[in-house]
Structures are given as C-alpha cells and as structure tokens.
C-alpha cells in the first residue's frame, strides 16, 4: 500500500478515511462492520477472506432504526 499511495496517478480514496471513520464509530458506540473490515484489511493486514468470513458470520440484524 505505501507504494500505491506514493505513486502519482493512483487514486486511493478512503485509505486514511477508513481508519478515522472506524475510530469515530468505536468512540461513539456505532456498529459499522463493513467499515471495520475495510480498516482491518488496509491497516492491520487482515486477509480479505478472513474479513469477509467475519462479515458473513454475523447474525442478521434489521437495518431499520
């Protein structure tokens, strides 16, 4: 990832934002599993397959508030 971020012409939108949104969600107690998965993949080197497995293994919940 450092090489991608350093090379001109590449757009890596969301790389730094994913970490900050995940931190904010944790601090506010907001459940954002996809954001946390993206953050884990980008910044904690979690394998994509493991992140997807965790997401798919979650109990279904209503999206209605």
PyMOL commands that set and color helices and strands:
alter all, ss='L'
color gray80, all
select helices_A, chain A and resi 2-6+15-28+33-43+48-56
alter helices_A, ss='H'
color red, helices_A
deselect
rebuild
show_as cartoon
